[in-house]
Amino acid sequence: MAAWSPGPVDGVKVVKYENLRFQRFLGRGAFAEAHLAHCDNPNVNNPVVVKRLNQPVDAYAKNLFVKEAKLLSGLRHENIVRFYGICDGPFAIILEYLVFTFNPFWCQNTPAPVNTVDKFLQNISQLPIQDTRFDHVIPVIADDAAKGLCYLHNQGIAHRDIKPCNILISNQHYCYLNDSVERDRQKSARPVICKLADFGESRSQMIQTERANDPATNRGWRGTISFMAPEIFFPEGANDGNKRSLQDLKMIDIWAIGLVFYCLVNPGVIYPYARDAIGVDDLFNIHRERRHPSADPSYEPRRATVWSNVQKAYQACTKHDPSKRSTASQVLGILQDERQPERSALVGHASTPRTTAQWYNGPEGETTLKYVFSELKTIADNNVVDMIRNKDTRNITMNFEHRGKECRIDFPFNFPTDKASLNLNGVESDKIGGDTVEIAVRSMISIFSSTDQPASVVQWYACEEGESHLKSVFDELKNIADGKVAMSRQRETQDVTMTIERHGQSWKVKFPANFPSSRATVIKNGAEQVSVGDNTVEGSARAIVDHIVAQWYNTSEGEAALKYVFDELTQISDNRIEMSRNRNSQNITLKLLCHGHQWQVKFPPDFPTSNATVVHRDNNCESVGGENLEVAVKAIRHHISSSSRNQRAGTISRRTMKCFFQ
């Protein structure tokens, strides 16, 4: 297990390079290449992305890498890519891995998963113009990107390379849930999570480098040229000669994110000015004439309705005079403004005062608010929750009694980014927020429930149907366990935990007192995995089993992994490969012919953590694998091809000897 330790960069976590297990190549940039990898550390959510410096390493590239690591190590925001650490030999940065899969939106011919907004837009632009399934996603992407930039600017940081390929996109928070109702609810409440990435070019007032006064740096020549602000093309207006202040660079960021918004409301246009310019000279002329990129008329109805706030934000960001551009916080306000134009504003009279957009507004706001309300009802005495709106701020307060105690939750307008205040019997007990509304609400329920006296807890298995419910869950786990199911009860709360072994892995399932209203916690090898459940005990038990037996090809990269295995083995197969699934276990077996010899490759559910079984036609079995998918597949391929060649050579040799003695 890798241990984090202080490294050569002050304040930056360092991990040993040998504790990274590389799985596959993701891509290459000017200074670095990216790999998907597994990091042996309990503080890391695997898999991770490893950005490794291209060799040989020059001083400038290394400087950018260290600078990016320093910046990221101090950033904590749900719309900024999470930083795990740095390696110093070879130089590499370890980041969280985000992926968006189209499966929840697509019925057939599903596109391959994507990681960045530009790839997402490329896919949805191929849809017929009348297809509206992603209309509600575009404003969420814009909102998340603006939140990330607002956070950076408030921290005194300019990104300097904002463009769609540097904005990561993910729907991992719901796309692999087994509960279809819960999956659809989360998809509706928050279809995507987007995060700003690639901070190698960023400039911070807290971090200066030796190139801080380099004229090229101060002129702002960074990023893709079509996203560059007009003042970069005409630098004579910069403060203090060619040098640019942090505020100047922030306004350059605003222009760039404005053109990101342009791409969002014109998904069929591959980059800004693609309809107007051929080269750099054309861009110079366009900026000199203070023109904006022309819009795709196909999306005009959306820009006037469902995407209207994104269109307004684009216009506010792309003023040719930097001093007239909106700030990041103002852009966020435009995106979150749910008001319709008032008649008084249309006829030239003063409009009503602007109100702050609430977390429960928007296309999915009602669903989100209903979810919070219904979850709190599950712990409220008599299932009664009173909801009050402040007349001026429109902030919501929910009041209820729990175990005879008065509970109050005050929600801020931008919950869960800002924390809600929890009050117990008139005294503030905690403040709770989170990455999502669901996470925050579960934390609230956990805090209120933790105040219960053990004697007052009524367990889910103590009701009239309790014994049969407990037995049904026990039997479901027994059916997938390698041996016995161990069951224990917590002394104070009487909460039940069931433990099983499966394929060499240890699994624990912890059941809360009000299961299945609250979900069970599934723990693999001592590391908490996920909360799993359903509306009924039977449905929850099935969801738990489905999570435990989940196949390697059903993970975030499962489809790509299975295709990789299939393609690699196809290269050594004499003809078509046959694939079959076991009806009960869903384990995959591939059958192929290599040099005339029949082979079967049987994959365990947790491949490549566990080895595959390679079977020859005469039932000779070998366990073959490796530390990651690529290594394991190469080992399988080598075993089959080399064994087949040896078998063939032996056959030919015997035939030759037979002919010789005849």
C-alpha positions as CSV (number, residue, x, y, z in Angstrom):
1,M,0.0,0.0,0.0
2,A,1.4,3.4,-1.0
3,A,2.0,5.9,1.7
4,W,1.7,9.6,0.9
5,S,4.7,11.6,2.0
6,P,6.0,15.2,1.5
7,G,7.9,15.5,-1.7
8,P,10.1,18.0,-3.5
9,V,7.1,20.4,-4.0
10,D,6.0,22.0,-0.8
11,G,2.5,21.1,0.2
12,V,2.0,18.6,-2.6
13,K,1.4,14.9,-1.9
14,V,3.8,12.5,-3.5
15,V,3.3,8.8,-4.3
16,K,5.8,6.2,-5.5
17,Y,5.5,5.6,-9.2
18,E,5.8,1.8,-8.8
19,N,2.5,1.9,-6.9
20,L,0.7,2.8,-10.1
21,R,-0.7,0.0,-12.2
22,F,-1.3,1.3,-15.7
23,Q,-4.4,0.0,-17.6
24,R,-4.6,1.8,-20.9
25,F,-3.4,4.8,-22.9
26,L,-5.8,7.7,-23.0
27,G,-4.1,10.4,-25.1
28,R,-1.1,12.6,-25.7
29,G,-0.7,16.4,-25.4
30,A,2.2,18.9,-26.1
31,F,4.0,18.1,-22.8
32,A,2.4,15.0,-21.4
33,E,0.6,11.7,-22.1
34,A,-2.4,10.5,-20.1
35,H,-3.0,6.9,-18.9
36,L,-5.8,5.2,-17.0
37,A,-4.3,3.5,-14.0
38,H,-5.0,2.0,-10.6
39,C,-3.3,3.7,-7.6
40,D,-2.7,1.6,-4.5
41,N,-3.8,4.1,-1.9
42,P,-6.9,4.1,0.3
43,N,-7.5,7.8,-0.2
44,V,-7.9,7.4,-4.0
45,N,-11.0,6.6,-5.9
46,N,-9.9,4.2,-8.6
47,P,-9.3,4.3,-11.5
48,V,-7.3,7.4,-11.8
49,V,-5.7,9.5,-14.6
50,V,-1.9,9.7,-14.7
51,K,-0.5,12.6,-16.7
52,R,3.1,11.7,-17.3
53,L,5.6,14.1,-18.8
54,N,6.8,13.3,-22.2
55,Q,10.5,12.2,-22.4
56,P,13.0,13.8,-22.5
57,V,11.8,16.3,-19.9
58,D,12.9,19.9,-20.4
59,A,13.0,22.6,-17.7
60,Y,10.0,24.5,-19.0
61,A,7.7,21.4,-19.2
62,K,8.8,20.3,-15.7
63,N,8.1,23.8,-14.4
64,L,4.6,23.8,-15.9
65,F,4.0,20.4,-14.3
66,V,5.1,21.5,-10.9
67,K,3.0,24.7,-11.3
68,E,-0.1,22.7,-12.1
69,A,0.5,20.4,-9.2
70,K,0.9,23.3,-6.8
71,L,-2.3,24.9,-8.0
72,L,-4.4,21.8,-8.0
73,S,-3.2,20.7,-4.5
74,G,-4.8,23.8,-3.0
75,L,-8.1,23.6,-4.9
76,R,-11.2,22.0,-3.4
77,H,-14.4,22.4,-5.5
78,E,-16.9,20.1,-7.0
79,N,-16.4,21.7,-10.4
80,I,-12.6,21.5,-10.4
81,V,-10.9,18.1,-11.2
82,R,-9.7,16.4,-8.0
83,F,-6.0,16.2,-7.5
84,Y,-4.5,13.1,-5.7
85,G,-0.8,13.7,-5.9
86,I,2.4,13.8,-7.9
87,C,5.2,11.4,-8.8
88,D,8.8,12.7,-9.0
89,G,10.4,9.9,-11.0
90,P,9.2,10.0,-13.7
91,F,7.2,13.2,-13.3
92,A,3.5,12.5,-13.3
93,I,0.3,14.1,-11.8
94,I,-2.4,11.8,-10.5
95,L,-6.0,13.1,-11.0
96,E,-9.5,11.7,-10.7
97,Y,-11.0,9.9,-13.7
98,L,-14.3,11.2,-15.1
99,V,-16.3,9.6,-17.9
100,F,-19.7,10.1,-19.5
101,T,-21.6,7.2,-21.0
102,F,-24.5,7.6,-23.3
103,N,-26.3,4.4,-22.3
104,P,-28.9,6.0,-20.0
105,F,-29.9,8.3,-23.0
106,W,-29.5,5.9,-26.0
107,C,-31.4,2.8,-26.8
108,Q,-29.3,1.4,-29.6
109,N,-26.0,2.1,-31.5
110,T,-24.8,3.8,-28.4
111,P,-21.7,6.0,-28.9
112,A,-18.5,5.2,-27.1
113,P,-18.0,6.9,-23.6
114,V,-16.5,10.3,-23.6
115,N,-14.5,12.3,-21.1
116,T,-14.6,15.9,-22.3
117,V,-17.3,18.4,-23.4
118,D,-16.0,18.7,-27.0
119,K,-16.4,15.0,-27.5
120,F,-19.9,15.1,-26.0
121,L,-21.0,17.9,-28.3
122,Q,-19.6,16.0,-31.3
123,N,-21.9,13.1,-30.5
124,I,-25.1,15.0,-29.8
125,S,-24.6,17.1,-33.0
126,Q,-25.1,13.9,-35.0
127,L,-28.7,13.6,-33.7
128,P,-31.6,14.8,-35.8
129,I,-32.4,18.5,-35.0
130,Q,-35.8,17.5,-33.6
131,D,-34.2,15.2,-31.0
132,T,-34.5,16.9,-27.6
133,R,-33.1,14.3,-25.2
134,F,-30.0,16.4,-24.4
135,D,-31.7,19.9,-24.3
136,H,-31.7,20.0,-20.5
137,V,-28.0,19.0,-20.3
138,I,-26.6,22.0,-22.0
139,P,-27.5,24.6,-19.3
140,V,-26.1,22.2,-16.6
141,I,-22.7,22.0,-18.4
142,A,-22.6,25.8,-18.7
143,D,-23.6,26.2,-15.0
144,D,-20.9,23.8,-13.8
145,A,-18.2,25.4,-15.9
146,A,-19.1,28.9,-14.6
147,K,-19.1,27.6,-11.0
148,G,-15.6,26.2,-11.5
149,L,-14.4,29.5,-13.1
150,C,-16.0,31.6,-10.4
151,Y,-14.2,29.5,-7.7
152,L,-10.9,29.9,-9.5
153,H,-11.2,33.7,-9.9
154,N,-12.3,34.0,-6.2
155,Q,-9.1,32.2,-5.3
156,G,-7.0,34.7,-7.4
157,I,-6.4,32.2,-10.2
158,A,-6.7,32.7,-14.0
159,H,-7.1,29.5,-16.0
160,R,-5.9,30.8,-19.4
161,D,-6.8,27.8,-21.4
162,I,-10.6,27.4,-21.1
163,K,-12.1,25.4,-24.0
164,P,-14.4,22.4,-24.3
165,C,-11.6,19.8,-24.4
166,N,-10.4,21.1,-21.0
167,I,-13.8,20.7,-19.4
168,L,-14.4,17.1,-18.1
169,I,-17.9,15.6,-18.2
170,S,-19.3,12.7,-16.1
171,N,-22.5,10.9,-15.3
172,Q,-20.8,8.3,-13.1
173,H,-23.0,9.3,-10.1
174,Y,-26.0,7.4,-11.6
175,C,-25.2,5.6,-14.9
176,Y,-24.1,2.3,-13.2
177,L,-26.9,2.2,-10.6
178,N,-28.8,-1.1,-10.6
179,D,-32.0,0.6,-9.4
180,S,-33.7,1.9,-12.5
181,V,-36.0,4.2,-10.6
182,E,-33.1,5.8,-8.7
183,R,-31.0,6.0,-11.8
184,D,-33.8,7.9,-13.7
185,R,-34.3,10.1,-10.7
186,Q,-30.7,11.1,-10.5
187,K,-30.4,11.5,-14.2
188,S,-33.3,13.9,-14.1
189,A,-32.0,15.8,-11.1
190,R,-28.4,16.2,-12.3
191,P,-27.8,14.7,-15.7
192,V,-24.0,15.6,-15.7
193,I,-21.2,16.9,-13.5
194,C,-18.6,18.9,-15.3
195,K,-15.2,20.0,-14.0
196,L,-12.4,22.3,-15.2
197,A,-9.1,20.6,-15.9
198,D,-5.6,21.3,-17.4
199,F,-4.1,24.0,-15.2
200,G,-0.6,23.9,-16.7
201,E,-1.0,27.4,-18.1
202,S,-2.8,28.9,-15.1
203,R,-1.6,32.1,-13.4
204,S,-2.1,32.7,-9.7
205,Q,-1.3,35.7,-7.6
206,M,0.0,33.2,-5.0
207,I,2.3,31.2,-7.4
208,Q,4.8,32.9,-9.6
209,T,7.3,31.2,-11.8
210,E,10.5,32.3,-13.5
211,R,8.5,33.0,-16.6
212,A,6.1,35.3,-14.9
213,N,7.6,38.3,-16.7
214,D,8.1,36.5,-20.0
215,P,6.6,38.8,-22.7
216,A,5.0,35.8,-24.4
217,T,3.3,34.8,-21.1
218,N,2.1,38.3,-20.5
219,R,0.7,38.7,-24.0
220,G,-1.5,35.7,-23.2
221,W,-0.7,33.5,-26.1
222,R,-2.1,30.4,-24.6
223,G,-4.8,27.9,-25.6
224,T,-6.5,27.2,-28.9
225,I,-6.5,30.3,-31.1
226,S,-10.2,30.4,-31.8
227,F,-10.9,30.8,-28.1
228,M,-8.5,33.7,-27.6
229,A,-9.8,37.1,-26.7
230,P,-9.5,40.1,-29.1
231,E,-6.9,41.8,-26.8
232,I,-4.5,38.9,-27.4
233,F,-4.5,39.6,-31.1
234,F,-4.1,43.4,-30.5
235,P,-1.9,43.6,-27.3
236,E,-1.2,47.3,-27.5
237,G,-4.0,47.9,-25.0
238,A,-2.5,45.9,-22.2
239,N,-1.5,47.6,-19.0
240,D,2.1,48.5,-18.5
241,G,3.3,47.8,-22.0
242,N,2.8,44.2,-22.9
243,K,2.4,42.9,-19.3
244,R,-1.0,41.8,-18.2
245,S,-2.4,41.9,-14.7
246,L,-4.3,39.0,-13.1
247,Q,-7.5,41.0,-13.7
248,D,-6.6,41.2,-17.4
249,L,-6.2,37.5,-17.5
250,K,-9.5,36.9,-15.7
251,M,-11.2,38.9,-18.5
252,I,-9.5,36.7,-21.1
253,D,-10.9,33.7,-19.2
254,I,-14.4,35.3,-19.4
255,W,-14.1,35.7,-23.2
256,A,-13.0,32.0,-23.5
257,I,-15.8,30.7,-21.4
258,G,-18.2,32.8,-23.4
259,L,-17.0,30.9,-26.5
260,V,-17.5,27.7,-24.7
261,F,-21.1,28.8,-24.2
262,Y,-21.2,29.5,-27.9
263,C,-20.2,25.9,-28.6
264,L,-22.9,24.7,-26.3
265,V,-25.7,26.5,-28.0
266,N,-24.2,25.7,-31.5
267,P,-23.3,22.0,-31.0
268,G,-23.0,21.5,-34.8
269,V,-20.2,24.0,-35.1
270,I,-16.9,22.3,-34.4
271,Y,-15.1,25.4,-33.0
272,P,-15.8,29.2,-32.8
273,Y,-15.6,31.0,-36.2
274,A,-15.6,27.7,-38.1
275,R,-18.3,29.2,-40.2
276,D,-16.5,32.5,-40.7
277,A,-12.7,32.0,-40.8
278,I,-10.2,29.9,-42.5
279,G,-6.9,31.0,-40.8
280,V,-5.3,33.4,-38.4
281,D,-5.5,36.3,-40.8
282,D,-9.3,35.9,-41.0
283,L,-9.5,35.9,-37.2
284,F,-7.4,39.1,-37.1
285,N,-9.9,40.8,-39.5
286,I,-12.9,39.5,-37.6
287,H,-11.6,40.8,-34.3
288,R,-10.6,44.1,-35.9
289,E,-14.1,44.5,-37.2
290,R,-15.5,43.5,-33.7
291,R,-17.6,40.6,-35.1
292,H,-18.8,37.6,-33.3
293,P,-18.9,34.0,-34.7
294,S,-22.0,33.4,-36.7
295,A,-24.6,31.0,-35.2
296,D,-26.1,27.8,-36.6
297,P,-29.7,28.8,-37.5
298,S,-30.8,25.2,-36.8
299,Y,-30.6,25.8,-33.1
300,E,-32.3,29.2,-33.0
301,P,-35.5,28.0,-31.3
302,R,-33.5,26.4,-28.5
303,R,-31.4,29.6,-28.0
304,A,-34.6,31.5,-27.6
305,T,-36.1,29.1,-25.1
306,V,-34.5,26.2,-23.2
307,W,-30.9,27.6,-23.9
308,S,-31.8,31.3,-23.5
309,N,-29.7,31.8,-20.3
310,V,-26.7,30.2,-21.9
311,Q,-27.1,32.4,-25.0
312,K,-27.4,35.5,-22.7
313,A,-24.2,34.4,-20.8
314,Y,-22.4,34.0,-24.1
315,Q,-23.3,37.6,-25.1
316,A,-22.3,39.0,-21.7
317,C,-18.9,37.3,-21.9
318,T,-17.9,38.3,-25.4
319,K,-17.8,42.1,-25.2
320,H,-14.9,43.3,-27.3
321,D,-14.1,45.8,-24.6
322,P,-12.8,43.7,-21.6
323,S,-14.0,46.3,-19.1
324,K,-17.6,45.7,-20.2
325,R,-17.5,41.9,-19.8
326,S,-19.4,40.3,-16.9
327,T,-17.4,38.9,-14.0
328,A,-17.5,35.1,-13.3
329,S,-20.0,35.6,-10.5
330,Q,-22.2,37.8,-12.7
331,V,-22.1,35.1,-15.4
332,L,-23.2,32.5,-12.9
333,G,-26.1,34.8,-12.0
334,I,-27.2,35.1,-15.6
335,L,-27.1,31.3,-16.0
336,Q,-29.2,30.7,-12.9
337,D,-31.8,33.4,-13.5
338,E,-35.1,31.7,-13.8
339,R,-37.2,34.8,-14.3
340,Q,-39.1,35.5,-17.5
341,P,-38.9,39.0,-18.9
342,E,-41.5,41.3,-17.2
343,R,-43.9,43.3,-19.2
344,S,-42.7,46.5,-17.6
345,A,-39.2,45.8,-18.8
346,L,-40.4,45.2,-22.4
347,V,-42.2,48.6,-22.5
348,G,-39.3,50.5,-21.0
349,H,-40.4,50.8,-17.4
350,A,-38.3,49.7,-14.4
351,S,-38.6,46.0,-13.7
352,T,-39.1,44.4,-10.4
353,P,-36.0,43.8,-8.2
354,R,-33.9,40.9,-9.2
355,T,-34.3,37.8,-6.9
356,T,-31.6,35.2,-6.3
357,A,-32.1,31.9,-8.3
358,Q,-32.9,29.1,-5.9
359,W,-31.6,25.6,-5.9
360,Y,-35.1,24.2,-6.3
361,N,-35.8,26.2,-9.4
362,G,-35.0,25.1,-13.0
363,P,-36.3,22.3,-15.1
364,E,-35.6,19.6,-12.5
365,G,-36.1,21.8,-9.4
366,E,-39.5,20.5,-8.5
367,T,-38.3,16.9,-8.6
368,T,-35.3,17.7,-6.5
369,L,-37.4,19.5,-3.9
370,K,-39.9,16.7,-3.8
371,Y,-37.0,14.2,-3.2
372,V,-35.7,16.2,-0.2
373,F,-39.2,16.5,1.2
374,S,-40.0,12.7,0.8
375,E,-36.6,11.6,2.3
376,L,-37.1,13.8,5.4
377,K,-40.6,12.4,5.8
378,T,-39.1,8.9,6.3
379,I,-37.6,10.0,9.6
380,A,-40.3,12.5,10.7
381,D,-42.7,11.5,13.4
382,N,-46.1,10.7,11.8
383,N,-44.4,11.4,8.4
384,V,-45.2,15.1,8.8
385,V,-42.8,17.8,7.4
386,D,-43.8,21.5,7.3
387,M,-42.2,23.6,4.6
388,I,-41.9,27.4,4.7
389,R,-40.6,29.9,2.1
390,N,-39.1,33.2,3.2
391,K,-41.2,36.0,1.5
392,D,-38.1,38.1,0.6
393,T,-35.3,35.6,-0.1
394,R,-37.5,32.6,-1.1
395,N,-35.1,30.4,1.0
396,I,-36.8,27.3,2.2
397,T,-37.0,25.9,5.8
398,M,-38.3,22.5,6.7
399,N,-39.6,21.7,10.2
400,F,-40.5,18.3,11.6
401,E,-40.2,16.2,14.8
402,H,-38.0,13.2,15.1
403,R,-38.2,10.9,18.1
404,G,-40.0,13.8,19.9
405,K,-37.3,16.3,19.1
406,E,-37.9,19.5,17.2
407,C,-35.8,19.5,14.0
408,R,-35.3,22.4,11.6
409,I,-33.3,22.6,8.4
410,D,-32.6,26.1,6.8
411,F,-31.6,25.7,3.1
412,P,-29.5,28.4,1.4
413,F,-30.3,29.5,-2.1
414,N,-27.5,27.6,-3.7
415,F,-27.8,24.4,-1.7
416,P,-25.9,21.9,-1.6
417,T,-22.9,24.0,-2.7
418,D,-23.5,26.1,0.4
419,K,-24.3,24.2,3.5
420,A,-27.8,23.9,5.1
421,S,-28.1,24.7,8.8
422,L,-29.4,21.8,11.0
423,N,-31.1,22.8,14.3
424,L,-32.1,20.4,17.0
425,N,-34.5,21.7,19.7
426,G,-33.7,25.3,18.7
427,V,-29.9,24.9,18.7
428,E,-27.8,24.7,15.6
429,S,-26.1,21.3,15.6
430,D,-24.4,21.1,12.3
431,K,-24.0,22.5,8.7
432,I,-24.3,20.0,5.9
433,G,-23.6,20.3,2.1
434,G,-22.1,18.0,-0.5
435,D,-21.4,17.3,-4.1
436,T,-25.0,16.5,-4.7
437,V,-28.4,17.0,-3.1
438,E,-28.7,13.3,-2.5
439,I,-25.4,13.1,-0.6
440,A,-26.3,16.1,1.5
441,V,-29.7,14.7,2.5
442,R,-28.3,11.4,3.4
443,S,-25.8,13.1,5.7
444,M,-28.6,15.1,7.3
445,I,-30.6,11.9,8.0
446,S,-27.6,10.2,9.4
447,I,-26.9,13.1,11.8
448,F,-30.5,13.3,13.0
449,S,-30.6,9.5,13.4
450,S,-27.4,9.5,15.4
451,T,-29.1,11.5,18.1
452,D,-31.5,8.6,18.8
453,Q,-31.4,6.6,22.0
454,P,-30.5,2.9,21.3
455,A,-33.6,1.8,23.2
456,S,-35.9,3.7,20.9
457,V,-34.6,2.1,17.7
458,V,-37.0,-0.3,16.0
459,Q,-35.1,-2.6,13.6
460,W,-36.4,-3.5,10.2
461,Y,-36.2,-7.2,11.0
462,A,-38.2,-6.8,14.2
463,C,-41.5,-6.1,12.5
464,E,-44.2,-8.7,11.8
465,E,-42.5,-9.7,8.6
466,G,-39.1,-9.2,10.0
467,E,-37.9,-12.8,10.3
468,S,-38.9,-13.6,6.8
469,H,-37.3,-10.4,5.5
470,L,-34.0,-11.2,7.3
471,K,-34.0,-14.8,6.0
472,S,-34.7,-13.6,2.4
473,V,-31.7,-11.3,2.5
474,F,-29.5,-13.9,4.1
475,D,-30.5,-16.5,1.4
476,E,-29.8,-14.1,-1.4
477,L,-26.2,-13.5,-0.1
478,K,-25.8,-17.2,0.6
479,N,-26.5,-18.0,-3.1
480,I,-23.5,-16.0,-4.3
481,A,-21.1,-16.6,-1.4
482,D,-18.2,-19.0,-1.7
483,G,-18.9,-20.3,1.8
484,K,-21.1,-19.4,4.8
485,V,-22.7,-16.0,5.5
486,A,-21.5,-14.5,8.8
487,M,-24.1,-12.4,10.5
488,S,-23.4,-10.0,13.5
489,R,-25.3,-7.4,15.4
490,Q,-23.9,-4.1,16.8
491,R,-24.3,-4.2,20.6
492,E,-25.7,-0.7,21.1
493,T,-27.9,-0.2,18.0
494,Q,-28.6,-3.9,17.1
495,D,-27.9,-3.0,13.5
496,V,-27.1,-6.2,11.4
497,T,-24.0,-6.8,9.3
498,M,-23.6,-9.7,6.9
499,T,-20.2,-10.8,5.7
500,I,-19.4,-13.1,2.8
501,E,-16.4,-14.2,0.8
502,R,-16.7,-14.3,-3.0
503,H,-13.9,-15.1,-5.5
504,G,-11.2,-14.2,-2.9
505,Q,-12.9,-10.9,-2.0
506,S,-14.4,-10.0,1.3
507,W,-17.8,-8.3,1.3
508,K,-19.7,-6.7,4.2
509,V,-23.2,-5.4,4.0
510,K,-24.3,-3.1,6.8
511,F,-28.0,-2.7,7.3
512,P,-29.4,0.5,8.9
513,A,-32.3,0.2,11.4
514,N,-34.9,1.5,8.9
515,F,-33.8,-0.6,6.0
516,P,-34.9,-0.4,3.2
517,S,-36.1,3.2,3.7
518,S,-32.4,3.9,4.2
519,R,-29.9,2.0,2.1
520,A,-27.5,-0.6,3.1
521,T,-23.7,0.1,2.9
522,V,-21.7,-2.3,0.8
523,I,-18.0,-2.6,1.8
524,K,-15.4,-4.5,-0.3
525,N,-12.1,-5.5,1.3
526,G,-12.5,-3.0,4.1
527,A,-13.2,0.0,1.8
528,E,-16.7,1.5,1.7
529,Q,-18.1,1.1,-1.8
530,V,-21.6,2.5,-2.2
531,S,-25.0,2.8,-0.6
532,V,-27.4,0.3,-2.2
533,G,-31.1,-0.2,-1.9
534,D,-34.6,-0.1,-3.4
535,N,-38.2,0.5,-2.2
536,T,-38.6,-3.0,-0.9
537,V,-36.5,-5.5,1.0
538,E,-36.7,-7.9,-1.9
539,G,-35.6,-5.3,-4.4
540,S,-32.9,-4.0,-2.1
541,A,-31.5,-7.6,-1.7
542,R,-31.4,-8.0,-5.4
543,A,-29.6,-4.6,-5.9
544,I,-27.0,-5.6,-3.3
545,V,-26.4,-8.9,-5.0
546,D,-26.2,-7.3,-8.4
547,H,-23.6,-4.8,-7.1
548,I,-21.4,-7.6,-5.6
549,V,-21.5,-9.9,-8.7
550,A,-21.1,-7.0,-11.1
551,Q,-19.0,-8.1,-14.0
552,W,-15.7,-6.5,-15.1
553,Y,-17.3,-5.6,-18.4
554,N,-20.1,-3.7,-16.7
555,T,-17.8,-1.1,-15.1
556,S,-17.2,2.5,-16.4
557,E,-14.7,1.2,-19.0
558,G,-16.4,-2.2,-19.4
559,E,-17.5,-1.9,-23.0
560,A,-14.1,-0.6,-24.1
561,A,-12.3,-3.3,-22.1
562,L,-14.4,-6.1,-23.6
563,K,-13.8,-4.8,-27.1
564,Y,-10.1,-4.5,-26.4
565,V,-10.0,-8.2,-25.3
566,F,-12.0,-9.3,-28.2
567,D,-9.9,-7.3,-30.8
568,E,-6.6,-8.6,-29.3
569,L,-7.7,-12.3,-29.4
570,T,-9.1,-11.8,-32.9
571,Q,-5.6,-11.1,-34.1
572,I,-4.5,-14.7,-33.3
573,S,-7.7,-16.5,-34.1
574,D,-8.0,-18.5,-37.3
575,N,-11.6,-17.5,-37.7
576,R,-14.5,-15.8,-35.9
577,I,-14.4,-15.8,-32.0
578,E,-17.5,-17.1,-30.3
579,M,-18.7,-15.4,-27.0
580,S,-21.1,-16.9,-24.5
581,R,-22.4,-15.9,-21.1
582,N,-23.2,-18.2,-18.2
583,R,-26.9,-17.7,-17.5
584,N,-26.5,-17.7,-13.7
585,S,-23.1,-16.0,-13.1
586,Q,-23.0,-13.9,-16.3
587,N,-19.3,-14.9,-16.6
588,I,-18.0,-14.6,-20.2
589,T,-16.3,-17.3,-22.1
590,L,-14.5,-16.7,-25.5
591,K,-13.9,-19.6,-27.8
592,L,-11.4,-19.5,-30.6
593,L,-9.3,-21.5,-33.0
594,C,-5.5,-20.8,-33.1
595,H,-3.3,-22.8,-35.6
596,G,-6.0,-25.4,-35.7
597,H,-6.2,-25.8,-31.9
598,Q,-9.4,-25.1,-30.0
599,W,-9.2,-22.8,-27.0
600,Q,-11.6,-21.4,-24.4
601,V,-10.8,-18.3,-22.3
602,K,-13.1,-18.1,-19.2
603,F,-13.1,-14.7,-17.5
604,P,-13.9,-14.3,-13.8
605,P,-16.3,-11.4,-12.7
606,D,-13.4,-9.3,-11.3
607,F,-10.9,-9.8,-14.2
608,P,-8.1,-8.8,-14.4
609,T,-7.9,-8.7,-10.5
610,S,-8.4,-12.5,-10.8
611,N,-6.8,-14.5,-13.6
612,A,-8.7,-15.9,-16.5
613,T,-8.8,-19.7,-17.1
614,V,-7.4,-20.7,-20.4
615,V,-8.6,-24.2,-21.5
616,H,-7.1,-26.3,-24.4
617,R,-9.3,-28.8,-26.3
618,D,-7.8,-31.7,-24.3
619,N,-9.0,-29.9,-21.1
620,N,-5.6,-28.7,-20.0
621,C,-6.2,-25.6,-17.9
622,E,-3.9,-22.7,-17.1
623,S,-4.6,-19.7,-14.9
624,V,-3.3,-16.6,-16.9
625,G,-3.4,-12.9,-16.0
626,G,-1.5,-9.8,-15.1
627,E,-1.4,-6.7,-13.1
628,N,-3.8,-4.8,-15.4
629,L,-6.0,-5.4,-18.4
630,E,-3.4,-4.8,-21.0
631,V,-0.8,-7.0,-19.4
632,A,-3.3,-9.8,-18.7
633,V,-4.6,-9.9,-22.2
634,K,-1.1,-9.9,-23.7
635,A,-0.3,-12.9,-21.4
636,I,-3.4,-14.8,-22.5
637,R,-2.6,-14.0,-26.2
638,H,1.0,-15.1,-25.7
639,H,0.0,-18.3,-23.9
640,I,-2.4,-19.4,-26.6
641,S,-0.3,-18.5,-29.6
642,S,3.0,-20.0,-28.2
643,S,1.2,-23.2,-27.0
644,S,-0.5,-23.6,-30.4
645,R,2.8,-23.2,-32.3
646,N,4.5,-25.7,-30.0
647,Q,1.6,-28.2,-30.5
648,R,1.7,-27.7,-34.2
649,A,5.5,-28.0,-34.3
650,G,5.3,-31.3,-32.3
651,T,2.6,-32.6,-34.7
652,I,4.8,-31.8,-37.7
653,S,7.8,-33.3,-36.1
654,R,6.0,-36.6,-35.4
655,R,4.7,-36.7,-39.0
656,T,8.3,-36.1,-40.3
657,M,9.8,-38.9,-38.1
658,K,7.0,-41.3,-39.2
659,C,7.8,-40.5,-42.9
660,F,11.5,-40.9,-42.3
661,F,11.2,-44.4,-40.8
662,Q,8.8,-45.5,-43.6
